[in-house]
Amino acid sequence: MTSAAQPTARFLQGSILSHVIIMTLTGALGLMAVFMVDLADLYYLSLLNDTSITAAIGFAGTLSFANLSLSIGTGIAATVLVARNLGARQPERARHFATSALVLSTAISLAYTLLIGLFLGPILNLMGATGEAAHQAKIFIWTLTPGFVFLAAALSCSFSMRGLGDARRAMYITLSAAITTLVLDPIFIFNFGWGIQGSAIANAISDIIAFVIGFHGLARVHKFLVPITWQGLKNDFQPIWAIAFPSILTQLATPFAAAYTTYVIAPFGNDVVTASTIIGRLVPVAFGVIFSLSGSVGPIIGQNFGAKNFGRVRSTLSNGLLFAFFYTLVTSLILYLLRQPIVNAFHASGRTAELVIFFTTFIAISWAFAGAQFVASAAFNNLGRPGLSTWTNWAKATIGTIPFALIGAGAWGPEGVMVGTAIGAVVFGIISAWMAFDLAKKIELKNAIA
């Protein structure tokens, strides 16, 4: 483990592929554990045999994912600045950035939580939630939101430790949250009879525990936090915000696309929304490795960019893309073979079952191209062009989602929506990967001339 007194840039040497695999799998283990809990939430609540509750989880999940996206956006800034400054052999500057990023992440999440509390009703109406599903979603969200701030702070600590190269301890943060929720969920839902509210309470408690573990790791183990001062925050705000703002916009593209897709399929009925909810919980568990790619390859790119090791930067991009392709290929095959057991596990029938099977059969493979976009985004953020990540992700969320979803819905119903959004993912995954390699090449040539 990195010494607390003399943190080192560990990604400047050794096998790039080994670094990519270790960082990705440890990051994915913690992240997939969190998403596995979301899947377990849905499973437990499906046992109540109330489609309004499972539909409510789908509506609420979009708002919860938006908070996660905000937190990841500021966390990316922490990772980039910690990794880059360690690579440039400026560990004290890295400490200041880790501290200021933690404060900023907490403040942003607090503001978001207050906005949700004030405007929850209109937001749910815009998403197409009505009747009992809207009522259950309100109960879930109002109970869950107190944990949002703690989750944001926990993730900031996790991202800073990933910038340090301590993937194992960063994993403990999300893993602890997942274990806590898995233990408390059935107790609160069934033993106490609290239903959907019990699930929300369990999740809020897990967020608090994650923060305690994350803060202990960063402040006590690594001694990587410095005293908070107003002048320090002012000095650090601009470089952090220069990365955090476009990263936040980038992260918000995904929940925007998810919310729009939910809006498009909502008129088809609760059975279709329930299918979307099941798929929405299944995807992060199956493809958590893909989700973690951006946060995994980012520190490797950042440290080598800070040290001007451009060959290793390009190698990280190539290895990240290959890893995403082969992982998606294997996982898609597994989902296809398990398509019927997955349907049975969630007691799905009729249109709900048909749509889940359609996804596992035809659509899952498109996540290889989402992986390409995650790797490209990591490159944009760590090579000093976070705006490119924002533009490519929002282009996918709008141009690559809205027209394809509308055309697909009109021509083939919910299946058409899935096909349309998958086509958008393929197109923008290829474009983003090409832009990332082109950016790395241009920066290398510029430095060679200088």
FIMAR-708122 format. One record per residue (C-alpha): residue number from 1; x, y, z. Coordinates in pm, 1 decimal. Last residue first. Layout:
N
R resi       xx       yy       zz
R  NUM        X        Y        Z
...
// end
This chain:
450
R resi       xx       yy       zz
R  450    799.0   2148.9  -2772.6
R  449    773.6   1948.0  -3095.9
R  448    749.4   1618.9  -2905.5
R  447    496.7   1771.2  -2665.5
R  446    268.9   1873.0  -2951.8
R  445    306.3   1531.3  -3117.0
R  444    204.4   1352.6  -2794.5
R  443    -92.8   1584.1  -2745.4
R  442   -209.1   1524.1  -3102.3
R  441   -180.8   1144.5  -3071.7
R  440   -373.7   1136.4  -2741.7
R  439   -650.7   1350.4  -2894.3
R  438   -679.5   1126.2  -3203.0
R  437   -698.2    815.7  -2985.6
R  436   -979.2    971.0  -2780.9
R  435  -1166.1   1097.0  -3090.5
R  434  -1169.0    747.5  -3244.4
R  433  -1305.7    598.5  -2921.4
R  432  -1579.3    862.9  -2901.6
R  431  -1696.3    807.0  -3260.6
R  430  -1714.8    428.3  -3216.8
R  429  -1909.9    453.6  -2891.2
R  428  -2131.7    719.8  -3046.9
R  427  -2253.2    494.0  -3326.2
R  426  -2288.6    178.0  -3116.9
R  425  -2475.1    352.9  -2834.3
R  424  -2717.0    514.6  -3079.3
R  423  -2791.7    174.2  -3232.6
R  422  -2865.7     39.8  -2883.6
R  421  -3105.8    329.0  -2820.6
R  420  -3300.6    238.7  -3132.9
R  419  -3310.9   -134.0  -3064.8
R  418  -3440.8    -83.5  -2711.7
R  417  -3706.5    167.3  -2822.1
R  416  -3812.2    -69.7  -3100.1
R  415  -3871.2   -344.6  -2847.3
R  414  -4097.9   -105.8  -2655.4
R  413  -4322.1    -52.7  -2962.9
R  412  -4209.9   -163.9  -3308.2
R  411  -4264.0    128.5  -3548.4
R  410  -4374.9    416.1  -3327.5
R  409  -4154.0    318.3  -3035.5
R  408  -3853.3    268.6  -3264.2
R  407  -3895.9    605.4  -3432.1
R  406  -3933.8    779.8  -3096.7
R  405  -3643.5    592.9  -2935.7
R  404  -3410.7    652.7  -3232.5
R  403  -3501.9   1022.0  -3246.3
R  402  -3445.6   1071.6  -2871.7
R  401  -3146.9    845.6  -2802.2
R  400  -2838.3    900.2  -3019.7
R  399  -2917.0   1265.3  -3091.3
R  398  -2998.6   1329.3  -2725.1
R  397  -2817.0   1100.6  -2480.3
R  396  -2547.2   1011.1  -2738.1
R  395  -2482.0   1376.2  -2814.1
R  394  -2485.1   1437.6  -2441.1
R  393  -2209.7   1179.9  -2392.3
R  392  -1999.6   1308.2  -2681.4
R  391  -2029.0   1674.9  -2581.8
R  390  -1958.3   1621.4  -2212.2
R  389  -1658.5   1395.8  -2273.3
R  388  -1519.7   1650.4  -2518.6
R  387  -1556.2   1918.1  -2250.5
R  386  -1327.8   1716.3  -2022.0
R  385  -1029.9   1803.5  -2248.1
R  384   -724.2   1805.2  -2018.5
R  383   -587.2   1460.4  -2095.1
R  382   -742.8   1307.9  -1782.8
R  381  -1103.4   1399.8  -1858.4
R  380  -1085.3   1321.9  -2232.4
R  379   -911.5    988.8  -2169.2
R  378  -1162.9    881.8  -1905.9
R  377  -1442.7    976.4  -2145.1
R  376  -1286.9    757.7  -2415.1
R  375  -1283.1    458.6  -2179.7
R  374  -1648.8    515.4  -2091.2
R  373  -1739.8    555.9  -2460.9
R  372  -1573.1    227.2  -2551.4
R  371  -1762.0     58.6  -2267.3
R  370  -2088.6    188.0  -2412.3
R  369  -1974.1     22.0  -2733.5
R  368  -1933.0   -315.1  -2562.4
R  367  -2275.4   -253.9  -2408.3
R  366  -2433.1   -327.5  -2747.0
R  365  -2403.5   -700.6  -2668.6
R  364  -2695.7   -674.7  -2423.3
R  363  -2949.8   -586.9  -2693.8
R  362  -3044.8   -907.5  -2875.6
R  361  -3108.7  -1200.6  -2642.6
R  360  -3088.2  -1047.2  -2293.8
R  359  -3298.8   -750.0  -2405.9
R  358  -3562.7   -956.4  -2585.3
R  357  -3590.2  -1188.9  -2283.9
R  356  -3659.4   -891.7  -2054.0
R  355  -3914.3   -758.5  -2303.6
R  354  -4103.9  -1085.8  -2333.2
R  353  -4111.7  -1136.7  -1955.0
R  352  -4269.7   -796.0  -1892.3
R  351  -4511.0   -841.5  -2181.9
R  350  -4660.6  -1155.0  -2027.2
R  349  -4489.6  -1277.9  -1711.3
R  348  -4221.8  -1172.8  -1464.5
R  347  -4190.9  -1349.4  -1128.7
R  346  -3858.2  -1169.5  -1078.6
R  345  -3653.7  -1491.0  -1049.9
R  344  -3853.0  -1652.2  -1330.9
R  343  -3749.4  -1389.6  -1583.9
R  342  -3385.0  -1425.2  -1483.2
R  341  -3412.7  -1805.7  -1499.3
R  340  -3546.9  -1768.6  -1856.7
R  339  -3267.6  -1544.8  -1983.6
R  338  -2984.2  -1739.7  -1821.3
R  337  -2819.9  -1862.2  -2144.2
R  336  -2864.3  -1520.0  -2306.0
R  335  -2727.6  -1340.3  -2000.4
R  334  -2419.6  -1568.1  -2004.2
R  333  -2359.0  -1497.0  -2373.5
R  332  -2388.6  -1123.4  -2310.3
R  331  -2135.7  -1152.0  -2026.4
R  330  -1875.3  -1324.4  -2244.7
R  329  -1899.3  -1073.0  -2529.7
R  328  -1917.8   -777.4  -2292.0
R  327  -1596.3   -881.4  -2115.8
R  326  -1417.4   -935.0  -2445.9
R  325  -1507.3   -591.3  -2581.0
R  324  -1449.1   -392.4  -2261.5
R  323  -1103.3   -548.8  -2207.3
R  322  -1004.5   -469.7  -2563.4
R  321  -1113.8   -107.6  -2519.4
R  320   -923.9    -65.1  -2192.1
R  319   -612.2   -226.5  -2337.2
R  318   -605.7     14.3  -2630.0
R  317   -664.5    324.9  -2416.2
R  316   -402.6    219.8  -2160.2
R  315   -150.2    157.3  -2437.4
R  314   -206.8    507.7  -2569.9
R  313   -132.0    656.9  -2226.6
R  312    167.3    422.9  -2182.9
R  311    319.0    562.0  -2501.4
R  310    248.3    912.4  -2376.8
R  309    465.1    888.7  -2063.8
R  308    455.0   1264.3  -1993.7
R  307    474.9   1213.2  -1611.6
R  306    140.9   1391.1  -1559.6
R  305      2.4   1200.9  -1859.3
R  304    124.5    876.7  -1702.3
R  303    -47.1    953.9  -1372.1
R  302   -369.7   1063.5  -1541.1
R  301   -394.6    772.9  -1786.3
R  300   -359.6    518.9  -1504.9
R  299   -592.4    722.8  -1281.9
R  298   -857.1    730.2  -1558.3
R  297   -837.0    361.4  -1650.6
R  296  -1039.7    257.6  -1348.5
R  295  -1286.8    544.0  -1307.6
R  294  -1385.7    521.1  -1672.8
R  293  -1387.9    140.3  -1673.2
R  292  -1619.0    108.8  -1371.0
R  291  -1940.4    109.0  -1573.6
R  290  -1801.9   -165.3  -1799.8
R  289  -1717.2   -382.9  -1498.8
R  288  -2065.7   -315.6  -1362.2
R  287  -2201.2   -473.7  -1680.1
R  286  -2405.4   -762.7  -1541.3
R  285  -2492.3   -590.2  -1215.2
R  284  -2538.7   -249.7  -1378.5
R  283  -2760.5   -402.0  -1652.3
R  282  -2988.9   -607.7  -1427.2
R  281  -3130.7   -314.5  -1231.3
R  280  -3232.8   -117.6  -1540.3
R  279  -3348.5   -438.0  -1707.6
R  278  -3582.7   -507.3  -1415.8
R  277  -3705.3   -146.2  -1417.0
R  276  -3762.2   -152.4  -1793.1
R  275  -3967.9   -469.1  -1753.2
R  274  -4167.5   -296.1  -1476.6
R  273  -4225.0      2.5  -1705.3
R  272  -4357.8   -239.9  -1969.1
R  271  -4595.6   -405.4  -1724.4
R  270  -4693.5    -63.0  -1586.5
R  269  -4836.0     48.9  -1921.7
R  268  -4734.8    131.6  -2281.2
R  267  -4774.6    502.6  -2202.7
R  266  -4463.8    481.8  -1977.7
R  265  -4236.3    366.1  -2264.8
R  264  -4141.4    711.2  -2395.6
R  263  -4114.6    872.5  -2051.7
R  262  -3895.9    586.8  -1925.6
R  261  -3668.6    638.9  -2227.7
R  260  -3650.9   1008.5  -2147.0
R  259  -3562.8    938.1  -1785.2
R  258  -3293.4    688.6  -1889.3
R  257  -3147.8    934.2  -2141.5
R  256  -3141.1   1205.8  -1876.3
R  255  -3000.4    957.3  -1623.4
R  254  -2710.1    889.7  -1865.4
R  253  -2646.6   1251.0  -1970.2
R  252  -2614.0   1355.9  -1606.9
R  251  -2268.4   1195.3  -1593.3
R  250  -2138.4   1413.6  -1874.2
R  249  -2281.8   1729.8  -1723.1
R  248  -2115.0   1633.0  -1396.0
R  247  -1787.3   1570.8  -1580.2
R  246  -1819.2   1905.4  -1760.3
R  245  -1857.8   2075.8  -1421.3
R  244  -1606.4   1862.0  -1230.6
R  243  -1307.6   1920.5  -1458.9
R  242  -1298.0   2300.8  -1468.8
R  241  -1467.0   2292.0  -1127.6
R  240  -1161.9   2130.6   -969.3
R  239   -915.3   2368.7  -1138.7
R  238  -1130.3   2671.0  -1040.5
R  237  -1220.8   2563.5   -687.7
R  236   -871.0   2484.1   -561.3
R  235   -755.0   2836.7   -476.1
R  234  -1093.1   2938.7   -335.1
R  233  -1117.0   2621.7   -125.5
R  232   -768.4   2680.6     13.1
R  231   -853.2   3039.7     96.8
R  230  -1166.4   2931.2    282.8
R  229   -967.2   2677.6    483.6
R  228  -1020.3   2305.8    538.6
R  227   -738.7   2129.9    723.7
R  226   -560.1   1874.2    502.4
R  225   -675.8   1530.2    391.6
R  224   -441.4   1254.5    270.5
R  223   -347.7   1094.2    600.2
R  222   -348.9    766.6    403.1
R  221   -492.4    553.4    684.2
R  220   -660.3    820.7    893.2
R  219   -800.5   1079.0    650.8
R  218   -852.9    878.0    330.4
R  217   -938.0    541.0    481.3
R  216  -1134.1    678.6    777.8
R  215  -1333.8    909.0    551.0
R  214  -1426.2    620.0    324.0
R  213  -1529.5    391.1    609.8
R  212  -1748.9    656.9    774.7
R  211  -1894.2    758.7    438.3
R  210  -1989.5    401.6    348.7
R  209  -2162.0    362.7    688.1
R  208  -2375.3    670.4    620.2
R  207  -2471.9    547.8    273.4
R  206  -2568.6    207.9    418.8
R  205  -2810.8    378.1    656.9
R  204  -2982.4    555.1    366.9
R  203  -3014.1    228.5    171.8
R  202  -3176.6     47.3    463.0
R  201  -3419.9    335.1    514.1
R  200  -3519.3    326.7    144.9
R  199  -3586.2    -48.5    154.1
R  198  -3799.7     -5.0    464.8
R  197  -4002.4    262.4    285.8
R  196  -4080.6     14.6      6.5
R  195  -4232.6   -230.1    254.1
R  194  -4217.1   -130.8    622.1
R  193  -4340.1   -466.1    755.2
R  192  -4077.6   -481.0   1029.3
R  191  -3983.3   -838.6    943.4
R  190  -4061.6   -799.1    573.0
R  189  -3916.8   -477.7    430.4
R  188  -3696.3   -372.0    723.8
R  187  -3544.8   -713.8    790.1
R  186  -3524.7   -807.2    422.2
R  185  -3329.5   -489.2    344.3
R  184  -3103.4   -467.6    651.1
R  183  -2850.5   -738.3    564.7
R  182  -2830.2   -667.2    192.7
R  181  -2816.6   -293.5    264.1
R  180  -2519.9   -326.2    498.3
R  179  -2334.7   -557.1    257.9
R  178  -2376.6   -311.1    -28.9
R  177  -2262.1     -9.5    169.8
R  176  -1955.1   -199.7    292.0
R  175  -1868.5   -296.8    -66.9
R  174  -1896.3     64.0   -181.9
R  173  -1635.8    182.8     66.0
R  172  -1423.8   -133.7     65.7
R  171  -1355.2    -90.2   -306.0
R  170  -1163.6    232.2   -241.4
R  169   -951.6     33.5      4.3
R  168   -859.8   -217.6   -265.7
R  167   -809.3     34.9   -545.2
R  166   -538.1    221.9   -355.8
R  165   -379.8    382.5   -663.5
R  164   -369.4    732.0   -518.1
R  163   -621.2    846.0   -779.3
R  162   -831.2    548.4   -669.7
R  161   -805.0    680.3   -315.0
R  160   -936.0   1017.8   -431.2
R  159  -1225.3    843.0   -607.6
R  158  -1326.0    654.6   -293.9
R  157  -1313.0    962.6    -72.1
R  156  -1536.6   1146.3   -319.6
R  155  -1765.3    843.2   -328.7
R  154  -1813.1    854.7     48.4
R  153  -1888.4   1228.3     42.9
R  152  -2154.4   1181.7   -226.5
R  151  -2305.6    884.6    -41.4
R  150  -2326.1   1086.2    280.5
R  149  -2505.5   1368.5     96.7
R  148  -2756.7   1129.6    -64.0
R  147  -2846.1    952.6    262.2
R  146  -3112.6   1205.7    361.0
R  145  -3267.9   1141.3     14.7
R  144  -3390.0    784.8     79.7
R  143  -3704.1    849.9    284.1
R  142  -3835.6   1123.1     54.4
R  141  -3744.3    909.9   -246.7
R  140  -3925.2    592.3   -138.0
R  139  -4242.8    762.9    -21.0
R  138  -4258.2    976.1   -336.2
R  137  -4210.3    670.1   -558.6
R  136  -4497.1    492.4   -379.3
R  135  -4731.4    783.2   -453.8
R  134  -4620.5    804.4   -817.6
R  133  -4681.4    431.1   -866.4
R  132  -5020.3    464.6   -691.8
R  131  -5151.8    711.2   -947.0
R  130  -4920.1    857.7  -1207.9
R  129  -4551.8    868.7  -1301.1
R  128  -4494.0   1009.0  -1652.1
R  127  -4141.6   1142.4  -1595.9
R  126  -4271.0   1500.4  -1604.9
R  125  -4522.2   1411.6  -1333.4
R  124  -4241.1   1269.6  -1119.3
R  123  -4052.4   1599.3  -1145.3
R  122  -4366.3   1801.0  -1065.3
R  121  -4418.2   1607.1   -740.6
R  120  -4053.7   1603.1   -631.8
R  119  -4006.0   1979.6   -652.5
R  118  -3910.1   2091.5   -300.8
R  117  -3751.5   1771.1   -168.6
R  116  -3568.6   1711.4   -496.4
R  115  -3427.6   2063.9   -485.4
R  114  -3305.3   2014.7   -127.6
R  113  -3131.4   1689.8   -219.1
R  112  -2962.8   1853.1   -518.2
R  111  -2824.3   2134.4   -300.6
R  110  -2690.1   1881.5    -49.0
R  109  -2532.7   1678.1   -328.9
R  108  -2352.0   1985.2   -459.8
R  107  -2221.9   2079.2   -114.2
R  106  -2090.7   1729.4    -39.1
R  105  -1907.8   1708.8   -371.3
R  104  -1751.8   2050.2   -315.7
R  103  -1620.6   1963.1     31.3
R  102  -1471.8   1632.0    -84.1
R  101  -1316.9   1797.7   -388.9
R  100  -1150.6   2053.3   -160.8
R   99   -985.7   1782.9     48.4
R   98   -863.9   1571.0   -242.7
R   97   -732.9   1883.4   -418.7
R   96   -533.6   1985.5   -111.5
R   95   -379.3   1638.9    -82.5
R   94   -277.6   1638.4   -450.8
R   93    -98.8   1969.3   -400.5
R   92    100.6   1807.5   -120.5
R   91    187.1   1510.0   -343.9
R   90    348.8   1717.6   -622.4
R   89    559.8   1457.5   -806.0
R   88    411.1   1525.4  -1153.1
R   87    254.8   1177.8  -1148.2
R   86    120.3   1252.8   -799.8
R   85    -23.0   1577.7   -933.1
R   84   -196.9   1401.5  -1223.2
R   83   -337.4   1123.3  -1006.2
R   82   -479.8   1357.8   -739.4
R   81   -611.5   1602.3   -999.4
R   80   -776.9   1338.4  -1217.7
R   79   -920.0   1133.1   -931.4
R   78  -1064.6   1435.8   -752.3
R   77  -1218.4   1569.6  -1074.1
R   76  -1370.3   1225.9  -1137.3
R   75  -1522.6   1237.3   -790.2
R   74  -1695.5   1564.5   -878.8
R   73  -1869.7   1390.9  -1169.1
R   72  -1923.5   1068.0   -975.7
R   71  -2116.3   1257.5   -709.4
R   70  -2338.6   1431.2   -963.6
R   69  -2399.4   1098.6  -1138.8
R   68  -2491.3    925.9   -812.7
R   67  -2739.3   1203.7   -742.7
R   66  -2885.6   1149.7  -1091.9
R   65  -2898.2    774.8  -1026.9
R   64  -3125.5    838.1   -729.6
R   63  -3355.4   1044.8   -948.4
R   62  -3368.7    770.8  -1215.0
R   61  -3416.9    500.6   -953.4
R   60  -3726.7    671.2   -817.6
R   59  -3914.8    618.4  -1144.4
R   58  -3805.3    254.2  -1171.8
R   57  -3866.1    187.1   -803.2
R   56  -4217.8    323.5   -850.1
R   55  -4281.1     69.3  -1127.9
R   54  -4186.7   -208.8   -884.6
R   53  -4424.6    -64.2   -624.9
R   52  -4712.1    -10.0   -870.7
R   51  -4663.0   -367.1   -994.3
R   50  -4760.4   -504.9   -652.8
R   49  -4675.6   -870.2   -591.5
R   48  -4503.4   -805.1   -254.6
R   47  -4234.7  -1050.2   -370.6
R   46  -4137.8   -789.5   -629.7
R   45  -4016.1   -574.8   -339.0
R   44  -3756.6   -834.5   -243.3
R   43  -3639.2   -877.8   -602.3
R   42  -3624.2   -503.1   -667.5
R   41  -3418.5   -444.5   -357.2
R   40  -3196.0   -739.6   -453.9
R   39  -3132.6   -574.9   -791.5
R   38  -3047.2   -248.8   -618.1
R   37  -2821.3   -450.0   -385.3
R   36  -2650.4   -601.9   -687.0
R   35  -2596.0   -246.5   -808.1
R   34  -2401.5   -167.8   -492.3
R   33  -2207.9   -494.5   -515.9
R   32  -2142.5   -419.9   -881.3
R   31  -1972.2    -95.1   -781.6
R   30  -1753.7   -257.9   -518.2
R   29  -1655.0   -545.3   -743.4
R   28  -1627.9   -316.5  -1045.4
R   27  -1363.9    -99.0   -887.2
R   26  -1161.3   -403.5   -785.9
R   25  -1209.9   -555.1  -1131.4
R   24  -1126.6   -236.7  -1319.9
R   23   -819.1   -139.2  -1119.3
R   22   -677.8   -491.9  -1131.3
R   21   -752.9   -542.8  -1502.0
R   20   -626.5   -202.4  -1614.5
R   19   -310.4   -226.5  -1401.2
R   18   -235.1   -574.1  -1538.3
R   17   -294.5   -453.1  -1893.0
R   16    -54.7   -163.0  -1835.4
R   15    215.8   -397.4  -1706.2
R   14    459.9   -229.5  -1468.0
R   13    573.1    130.0  -1436.0
R   12    423.4    477.2  -1410.4
R   11    105.9    336.7  -1253.0
R   10    239.1    344.5   -895.5
R    9    258.0    722.9   -863.2
R    8    389.4    740.6   -505.2
R    7    251.4    872.7   -177.0
R    6    531.2    961.4     69.5
R    5    391.0   1009.8    420.5
R    4     83.6    790.7    383.8
R    3    289.0    518.3    218.2
R    2    111.0    353.6    -71.6
R    1      0.0      0.0      0.0
// end
